[in-house]
Amino acid sequence: MNMLNSQMAAAYKNQQIMTASPEQLTLLLYNGALRFLAESILALEKGEMEKSHKANLRVQAIVREFMVTLDMNYELSQNWAALYEYIENCLIEGNIKKDVQQLNNAKTILEEMRNTWQEAMKQAQQSKLAVR
């Protein structure tokens, strides 16, 4: 039964991703990065170095994806690129030095960026509704 639940959850997640708008996909990526970062921190605190390392690498991959998809024609994108570079540096330093504080620095900024993105999505949706 557990295997069936796992398969159903995977199918649901796949459907969610396939039908998501670009804005929703970005939010899903932020949430995924934060989930993997929390896993990395928890594993590091428990002394599970390999598990922490693998979760950290997943966060780094998401952050790099954010970096390469920025449209650098906008000043805002340049600011976000600098934040992503800082986050990536914190992740790398935290991973190499096994430094939870560095990982928490990255987490704080990622949470703020995710919350900003979420708020922008809400405002955009409200604007669409107001125009109708």
N, CA, C and O atoms as a DFTB+ gen file, in Angstrom:
528 C
 N C O
     1  1       0.830      -1.199       0.000
     2  2       0.000       0.000       0.000
     3  2       0.869       1.255       0.000
     4  3       0.533       2.235      -0.666
     5  1       1.983       1.241       0.738
     6  2       2.879       2.392       0.804
     7  2       3.445       2.724      -0.566
     8  3       3.585       3.896      -0.916
     9  1       3.775       1.682      -1.355
    10  2       4.300       1.889      -2.700
    11  2       3.253       2.556      -3.587
    12  3       3.588       3.420      -4.398
    13  1       2.005       2.167      -3.442
    14  2       0.921       2.765      -4.211
    15  2       0.768       4.237      -3.863
    16  3       0.597       5.072      -4.751
    17  1       0.828       4.559      -2.572
    18  2       0.738       5.961      -2.150
    19  2       1.892       6.775      -2.719
    20  3       1.710       7.919      -3.138
    21  1       3.064       6.188      -2.732
    22  2       4.242       6.860      -3.274
    23  2       4.074       7.119      -4.766
    24  3       4.413       8.198      -5.252
    25  1       3.559       6.145      -5.486
    26  2       3.328       6.303      -6.925
    27  2       2.265       7.366      -7.195
    28  3       2.392       8.157      -8.129
    29  1       1.228       7.377      -6.379
    30  2       0.164       8.371      -6.541
    31  2       0.693       9.777      -6.253
    32  3       0.348      10.729      -6.953
    33  1       1.528       9.904      -5.227
    34  2       2.118      11.203      -4.897
    35  2       3.012      11.683      -6.033
    36  3       2.988      12.862      -6.389
    37  1       3.799      10.778      -6.603
    38  2       4.680      11.142      -7.718
    39  2       3.866      11.565      -8.933
    40  3       4.221      12.528      -9.613
    41  1       2.780      10.854      -9.210
    42  2       1.915      11.204     -10.345
    43  2       1.276      12.573     -10.123
    44  3       1.190      13.374     -11.053
    45  1       0.831      12.842      -8.905
    46  2       0.237      14.142      -8.579
    47  2       1.261      15.255      -8.764
    48  3       0.957      16.287      -9.362
    49  1       2.471      15.048      -8.253
    50  2       3.525      16.057      -8.366
    51  2       3.864      16.314      -9.827
    52  3       4.045      17.461     -10.236
    53  1       3.950      15.247     -10.611
    54  2       4.236      15.384     -12.036
    55  2       3.139      16.190     -12.730
    56  3       3.433      17.067     -13.542
    57  1       1.881      15.899     -12.415
    58  2       0.751      16.628     -13.004
    59  2       0.793      18.102     -12.598
    60  3       0.513      18.987     -13.407
    61  1       1.144      18.353     -11.340
    62  2       1.243      19.725     -10.837
    63  2       2.299      20.500     -11.626
    64  3       2.083      21.655     -11.993
    65  1       3.423      19.871     -11.880
    66  2       4.509      20.527     -12.608
    67  2       4.124      20.753     -14.065
    68  3       4.382      21.820     -14.622
    69  1       3.508      19.752     -14.680
    70  2       3.175      19.837     -16.110
    71  2       2.108      20.892     -16.400
    72  3       2.057      21.429     -17.507
    73  1       1.263      21.191     -15.426
    74  2       0.185      22.153     -15.653
    75  2       0.457      23.529     -15.034
    76  3      -0.376      24.430     -15.130
    77  1       1.601      23.684     -14.412
    78  2       1.919      24.943     -13.724
    79  2       2.341      26.022     -14.721
    80  3       2.952      25.741     -15.752
    81  1       2.000      27.250     -14.384
    82  2       2.463      28.397     -15.164
    83  2       3.937      28.630     -14.839
    84  3       4.439      28.100     -13.848
    85  1       4.636      29.415     -15.659
    86  2       6.037      29.723     -15.331
    87  2       6.191      30.336     -13.932
    88  3       7.163      30.060     -13.230
    89  1       5.235      31.155     -13.545
    90  2       5.295      31.770     -12.220
    91  2       5.159      30.720     -11.122
    92  3       5.874      30.758     -10.121
    93  1       4.241      29.788     -11.320
    94  2       4.042      28.727     -10.341
    95  2       5.247      27.791     -10.294
    96  3       5.616      27.306      -9.224
    97  1       5.862      27.535     -11.454
    98  2       7.067      26.697     -11.477
    99  2       8.191      27.342     -10.675
   100  3       8.924      26.663      -9.956
   101  1       8.318      28.643     -10.805
   102  2       9.343      29.356     -10.036
   103  2       9.082      29.192      -8.544
   104  3      10.006      28.944      -7.769
   105  1       7.831      29.331      -8.148
   106  2       7.474      29.151      -6.738
   107  2       7.770      27.719      -6.284
   108  3       8.279      27.513      -5.183
   109  1       7.456      26.738      -7.121
   110  2       7.765      25.348      -6.784
   111  2       9.270      25.148      -6.613
   112  3       9.700      24.413      -5.725
   113  1      10.069      25.796      -7.454
   114  2      11.524      25.692      -7.330
   115  2      12.014      26.313      -6.023
   116  3      12.861      25.740      -5.338
   117  1      11.477      27.487      -5.681
   118  2      11.853      28.095      -4.401
   119  2      11.512      27.153      -3.249
   120  3      12.332      26.931      -2.359
   121  1      10.305      26.602      -3.271
   122  2       9.888      25.698      -2.193
   123  2      10.761      24.455      -2.156
   124  3      11.104      23.968      -1.079
   125  1      11.122      23.942      -3.317
   126  2      12.009      22.781      -3.365
   127  2      13.384      23.102      -2.811
   128  3      13.954      22.321      -2.048
   129  1      13.914      24.253      -3.197
   130  2      15.233      24.661      -2.693
   131  2      15.206      24.775      -1.168
   132  3      16.133      24.332      -0.489
   133  1      14.155      25.361      -0.646
   134  2      14.054      25.515       0.805
   135  2      13.884      24.170       1.502
   136  3      14.413      23.967       2.596
   137  1      13.160      23.260       0.886
   138  2      12.985      21.920       1.468
   139  2      14.322      21.181       1.493
   140  3      14.687      20.593       2.511
   141  1      15.056      21.209       0.374
   142  2      16.357      20.537       0.331
   143  2      17.353      21.198       1.285
   144  3      18.188      20.520       1.884
   145  1      17.264      22.509       1.422
   146  2      18.164      23.208       2.334
   147  2      17.865      22.825       3.781
   148  3      18.783      22.629       4.578
   149  1      16.596      22.720       4.114
   150  2      16.226      22.273       5.465
   151  2      16.736      20.847       5.709
   152  3      17.213      20.532       6.799
   153  1      16.630      19.992       4.692
   154  2      17.164      18.627       4.807
   155  2      18.671      18.656       5.037
   156  3      19.193      17.917       5.871
   157  1      19.360      19.506       4.298
   158  2      20.810      19.605       4.408
   159  2      21.218      20.057       5.812
   160  3      22.134      19.495       6.413
   161  1      20.537      21.065       6.318
   162  2      20.842      21.590       7.653
   163  2      20.589      20.522       8.715
   164  3      21.431      20.291       9.583
   165  1      19.434      19.876       8.643
   166  2      19.079      18.855       9.626
   167  2      20.078      17.696       9.587
   168  3      20.520      17.217      10.632
   169  1      20.428      17.251       8.388
   170  2      21.390      16.152       8.266
   171  2      22.750      16.558       8.821
   172  3      23.414      15.760       9.483
   173  1      23.162      17.786       8.558
   174  2      24.442      18.270       9.071
   175  2      24.432      18.290      10.593
   176  3      25.406      17.888      11.231
   177  1      23.340      18.755      11.171
   178  2      23.221      18.797      12.628
   179  2      23.224      17.396      13.240
   180  3      23.639      17.217      14.385
   181  1      22.762      16.406      12.477
   182  2      22.750      15.026      12.960
   183  2      24.055      14.295      12.650
   184  3      24.231      13.141      13.041
   185  1      24.965      14.966      11.950
   186  2      26.231      14.336      11.595
   187  2      26.151      13.435      10.371
   188  3      27.061      12.646      10.119
   189  1      25.074      13.549       9.614
   190  2      24.888      12.752       8.398
   191  2      25.448      13.539       7.209
   192  3      24.702      14.143       6.438
   193  1      26.759      13.518       7.082
   194  2      27.456      14.377       6.132
   195  2      27.094      14.098       4.675
   196  3      26.905      15.033       3.897
   197  1      26.998      12.845       4.304
   198  2      26.687      12.499       2.910
   199  2      25.285      12.965       2.530
   200  3      25.076      13.512       1.448
   201  1      24.334      12.745       3.421
   202  2      22.960      13.178       3.175
   203  2      22.900      14.705       3.064
   204  3      22.227      15.242       2.185
   205  1      23.604      15.394       3.955
   206  2      23.659      16.847       3.922
   207  2      24.256      17.329       2.601
   208  3      23.737      18.250       1.971
   209  1      25.335      16.705       2.199
   210  2      26.025      17.073       0.961
   211  2      25.102      16.920      -0.255
   212  3      25.020      17.817      -1.094
   213  1      24.414      15.786      -0.343
   214  2      23.530      15.540      -1.489
   215  2      22.389      16.552      -1.546
   216  3      22.057      17.049      -2.622
   217  1      21.791      16.859      -0.407
   218  2      20.708      17.839      -0.372
   219  2      21.235      19.222      -0.737
   220  3      20.567      19.979      -1.442
   221  1      22.430      19.552      -0.259
   222  2      23.057      20.837      -0.563
   223  2      23.280      20.975      -2.068
   224  3      23.030      22.036      -2.639
   225  1      23.745      19.914      -2.702
   226  2      23.980      19.958      -4.151
   227  2      22.683      20.198      -4.919
   228  3      22.687      20.858      -5.958
   229  1      21.589      19.671      -4.415
   230  2      20.288      19.899      -5.072
   231  2      19.885      21.366      -4.968
   232  3      19.361      21.941      -5.922
   233  1      20.130      21.964      -3.812
   234  2      19.835      23.395      -3.647
   235  2      20.712      24.210      -4.603
   236  3      20.228      25.119      -5.276
   237  1      21.999      23.876      -4.654
   238  2      22.906      24.589      -5.551
   239  2      22.429      24.506      -6.996
   240  3      22.507      25.492      -7.728
   241  1      21.941      23.351      -7.411
   242  2      21.455      23.185      -8.784
   243  2      20.267      24.102      -9.052
   244  3      20.174      24.700     -10.124
   245  1      19.369      24.214      -8.096
   246  2      18.205      25.085      -8.263
   247  2      18.642      26.546      -8.330
   248  3      18.153      27.303      -9.169
   249  1      19.552      26.940      -7.460
   250  2      20.037      28.325      -7.446
   251  2      20.727      28.645      -8.778
   252  3      20.529      29.725      -9.335
   253  1      21.527      27.716      -9.282
   254  2      22.179      27.945     -10.582
   255  2      21.145      28.067     -11.700
   256  3      21.320      28.867     -12.619
   257  1      20.083      27.289     -11.629
   258  2      19.005      27.389     -12.626
   259  2      18.375      28.777     -12.571
   260  3      18.106      29.383     -13.608
   261  1      18.141      29.276     -11.362
   262  2      17.621      30.637     -11.235
   263  2      18.578      31.639     -11.888
   264  3      18.145      32.561     -12.579
   265  1      19.866      31.451     -11.666
   266  2      20.868      32.388     -12.175
   267  2      20.898      32.406     -13.709
   268  3      20.966      33.478     -14.311
   269  1      20.848      31.245     -14.334
   270  2      20.979      31.200     -15.794
   271  2      19.699      31.611     -16.509
   272  3      19.724      31.909     -17.703
   273  1      18.585      31.629     -15.791
   274  2      17.333      31.997     -16.453
   275  2      16.956      33.463     -16.252
   276  3      15.922      33.908     -16.751
   277  1      17.776      34.209     -15.534
   278  2      17.492      35.641     -15.352
   279  2      17.651      36.388     -16.678
   280  3      18.581      36.126     -17.441
   281  1      16.743      37.312     -16.938
   282  2      16.863      38.194     -18.098
   283  2      17.661      39.414     -17.640
   284  3      17.131      40.300     -16.970
   285  1      18.918      39.446     -18.004
   286  2      19.830      40.471     -17.497
   287  2      19.610      41.851     -18.122
   288  3      20.391      42.766     -17.862
   289  1      18.575      42.020     -18.932
   290  2      18.243      43.330     -19.489
   291  2      17.548      44.220     -18.459
   292  3      17.334      45.408     -18.700
   293  1      17.204      43.646     -17.330
   294  2      16.514      44.404     -16.283
   295  2      17.441      44.607     -15.090
   296  3      18.182      43.702     -14.707
   297  1      17.394      45.805     -14.505
   298  2      18.219      46.098     -13.337
   299  2      17.880      45.160     -12.181
   300  3      18.769      44.716     -11.455
   301  1      16.606      44.863     -12.016
   302  2      16.176      43.959     -10.950
   303  2      16.861      42.595     -11.082
   304  3      17.265      42.000     -10.083
   305  1      16.988      42.113     -12.301
   306  2      17.645      40.820     -12.526
   307  2      19.102      40.860     -12.091
   308  3      19.625      39.880     -11.562
   309  1      19.747      41.984     -12.313
   310  2      21.142      42.117     -11.889
   311  2      21.248      42.060     -10.368
   312  3      22.176      41.462      -9.825
   313  1      20.294      42.684      -9.688
   314  2      20.266      42.628      -8.221
   315  2      20.021      41.202      -7.728
   316  3      20.666      40.739      -6.787
   317  1      19.078      40.513      -8.378
   318  2      18.768      39.145      -7.976
   319  2      19.945      38.230      -8.282
   320  3      20.208      37.297      -7.523
   321  1      20.656      38.476      -9.372
   322  2      21.837      37.669      -9.711
   323  2      22.881      37.769      -8.596
   324  3      23.503      36.777      -8.219
   325  1      23.058      38.981      -8.079
   326  2      24.024      39.169      -6.989
   327  2      23.575      38.400      -5.746
   328  3      24.405      37.810      -5.054
   329  1      22.285      38.401      -5.459
   330  2      21.772      37.633      -4.319
   331  2      21.968      36.134      -4.531
   332  3      22.371      35.417      -3.615
   333  1      21.679      35.672      -5.740
   334  2      21.867      34.246      -6.037
   335  2      23.337      33.850      -5.904
   336  3      23.648      32.770      -5.400
   337  1      24.231      34.716      -6.352
   338  2      25.664      34.429      -6.222
   339  2      26.056      34.332      -4.749
   340  3      26.831      33.458      -4.361
   341  1      25.516      35.232      -3.938
   342  2      25.800      35.187      -2.502
   343  2      25.253      33.894      -1.889
   344  3      25.930      33.238      -1.098
   345  1      24.017      33.536      -2.264
   346  2      23.410      32.301      -1.757
   347  2      24.258      31.099      -2.153
   348  3      24.541      30.227      -1.332
   349  1      24.660      31.063      -3.422
   350  2      25.482      29.947      -3.887
   351  2      26.791      29.865      -3.099
   352  3      27.233      28.777      -2.732
   353  1      27.400      31.010      -2.846
   354  2      28.633      31.043      -2.061
   355  2      28.396      30.507      -0.648
   356  3      29.200      29.730      -0.135
   357  1      27.297      30.920      -0.022
   358  2      26.968      30.413       1.320
   359  2      26.774      28.900       1.301
   360  3      27.223      28.197       2.207
   361  1      26.101      28.404       0.264
   362  2      25.871      26.959       0.149
   363  2      27.185      26.201       0.005
   364  3      27.404      25.179       0.656
   365  1      28.052      26.718      -0.855
   366  2      29.342      26.055      -1.079
   367  2      30.187      26.088       0.189
   368  3      30.737      25.066       0.600
   369  1      30.291      27.266       0.811
   370  2      31.073      27.391       2.054
   371  2      30.492      26.506       3.155
   372  3      31.226      25.829       3.875
   373  1      29.161      26.524       3.274
   374  2      28.510      25.695       4.284
   375  2      28.766      24.220       4.054
   376  3      28.933      23.454       5.003
   377  1      28.796      23.826       2.795
   378  2      29.020      22.427       2.452
   379  2      30.474      22.023       2.713
   380  3      30.732      20.961       3.279
   381  1      31.398      22.851       2.310
   382  2      32.825      22.537       2.480
   383  2      33.215      22.548       3.957
   384  3      33.866      21.628       4.451
   385  1      32.803      23.607       4.647
   386  2      33.223      23.785       6.043
   387  2      32.268      23.156       7.052
   388  3      32.510      23.196       8.258
   389  1      31.174      22.572       6.543
   390  2      30.144      21.980       7.415
   391  2      29.652      23.021       8.419
   392  3      29.583      22.775       9.623
   393  1      29.313      24.195       7.879
   394  2      28.950      25.376       8.666
   395  2      27.447      25.643       8.540
   396  3      26.975      26.139       7.517
   397  1      26.717      25.309       9.586
   398  2      25.262      25.490       9.593
   399  2      24.899      26.966       9.449
   400  3      23.892      27.289       8.818
   401  1      25.701      27.868      10.022
   402  2      25.394      29.298       9.940
   403  2      25.375      29.777       8.481
   404  3      24.514      30.569       8.097
   405  1      26.315      29.300       7.683
   406  2      26.324      29.671       6.256
   407  2      25.052      29.177       5.571
   408  3      24.459      29.886       4.758
   409  1      24.646      27.969       5.902
   410  2      23.425      27.415       5.306
   411  2      22.197      28.196       5.767
   412  3      21.266      28.415       4.993
   413  1      22.202      28.610       7.025
   414  2      21.088      29.420       7.523
   415  2      21.053      30.790       6.865
   416  3      19.974      31.340       6.646
   417  1      22.221      31.352       6.544
   418  2      22.260      32.626       5.812
   419  2      21.586      32.462       4.448
   420  3      20.776      33.295       4.040
   421  1      21.926      31.394       3.762
   422  2      21.317      31.116       2.459
   423  2      19.813      30.916       2.603
   424  3      19.031      31.402       1.785
   425  1      19.418      30.199       3.645
   426  2      17.996      29.918       3.868
   427  2      17.201      31.205       4.098
   428  3      16.113      31.377       3.549
   429  1      17.744      32.087       4.898
   430  2      17.053      33.348       5.194
   431  2      16.789      34.140       3.918
   432  3      15.683      34.638       3.706
   433  1      17.803      34.252       3.078
   434  2      17.645      35.026       1.846
   435  2      16.698      34.323       0.880
   436  3      15.856      34.971       0.258
   437  1      16.828      33.004       0.748
   438  2      15.918      32.266      -0.131
   439  2      14.466      32.403       0.331
   440  3      13.562      32.536      -0.494
   441  1      14.244      32.373       1.635
   442  2      12.883      32.548       2.154
   443  2      12.343      33.929       1.793
   444  3      11.189      34.058       1.385
   445  1      13.166      34.950       1.941
   446  2      12.744      36.305       1.604
   447  2      12.443      36.439       0.110
   448  3      11.469      37.084      -0.278
   449  1      13.280      35.827      -0.719
   450  2      13.063      35.885      -2.164
   451  2      11.791      35.123      -2.547
   452  3      11.013      35.578      -3.386
   453  1      11.593      33.964      -1.924
   454  2      10.373      33.194      -2.198
   455  2       9.133      33.980      -1.780
   456  3       8.144      34.024      -2.512
   457  1       9.189      34.601      -0.601
   458  2       8.045      35.371      -0.126
   459  2       7.773      36.577      -1.014
   460  3       6.617      36.925      -1.257
   461  1       8.827      37.210      -1.494
   462  2       8.674      38.336      -2.421
   463  2       8.027      37.855      -3.712
   464  3       7.123      38.504      -4.239
   465  1       8.489      36.726      -4.217
   466  2       7.926      36.168      -5.448
   467  2       6.443      35.833      -5.253
   468  3       5.616      36.118      -6.119
   469  1       6.121      35.232      -4.120
   470  2       4.742      34.861      -3.811
   471  2       3.855      36.109      -3.762
   472  3       2.739      36.105      -4.281
   473  1       4.355      37.163      -3.141
   474  2       3.590      38.408      -3.048
   475  2       3.401      39.035      -4.436
   476  3       2.326      39.551      -4.743
   477  1       4.431      38.990      -5.259
   478  2       4.324      39.520      -6.625
   479  2       3.276      38.741      -7.417
   480  3       2.520      39.325      -8.193
   481  1       3.233      37.434      -7.220
   482  2       2.223      36.611      -7.904
   483  2       0.815      37.016      -7.467
   484  3      -0.092      37.115      -8.293
   485  1       0.638      37.248      -6.167
   486  2      -0.671      37.664      -5.658
   487  2      -1.089      39.006      -6.244
   488  3      -2.233      39.184      -6.662
   489  1      -0.150      39.948      -6.269
   490  2      -0.463      41.281      -6.801
   491  2      -0.781      41.222      -8.287
   492  3      -1.687      41.912      -8.755
   493  1      -0.050      40.411      -9.027
   494  2      -0.320      40.258     -10.460
   495  2      -1.709      39.660     -10.675
   496  3      -2.436      40.086     -11.571
   497  1      -2.075      38.683      -9.864
   498  2      -3.385      38.068      -9.972
   499  2      -4.488      39.075      -9.643
   500  3      -5.518      39.119     -10.315
   501  1      -4.260      39.888      -8.599
   502  2      -5.251      40.908      -8.240
   503  2      -5.401      41.942      -9.344
   504  3      -6.506      42.412      -9.614
   505  1      -4.293      42.298      -9.983
   506  2      -4.338      43.252     -11.089
   507  2      -5.135      42.695     -12.259
   508  3      -5.908      43.422     -12.883
   509  1      -4.958      41.419     -12.560
   510  2      -5.719      40.782     -13.645
   511  2      -7.200      40.794     -13.344
   512  3      -8.019      41.051     -14.226
   513  1      -7.546      40.515     -12.084
   514  2      -8.949      40.494     -11.696
   515  2      -9.557      41.885     -11.731
   516  3     -10.730      42.038     -12.073
   517  1      -8.775      42.907     -11.380
   518  2      -9.260      44.290     -11.376
   519  2      -9.527      44.783     -12.788
   520  3     -10.415      45.612     -12.988
   521  1      -8.790      44.302     -13.759
   522  2      -8.935      44.734     -15.148
   523  2     -10.205      44.167     -15.755
   524  3     -10.819      44.788     -16.622
   525  1     -10.592      42.995     -15.301
   526  2     -11.792      42.348     -15.848
   527  2     -12.980      43.094     -15.444
   528  3     -14.096      42.716     -15.800
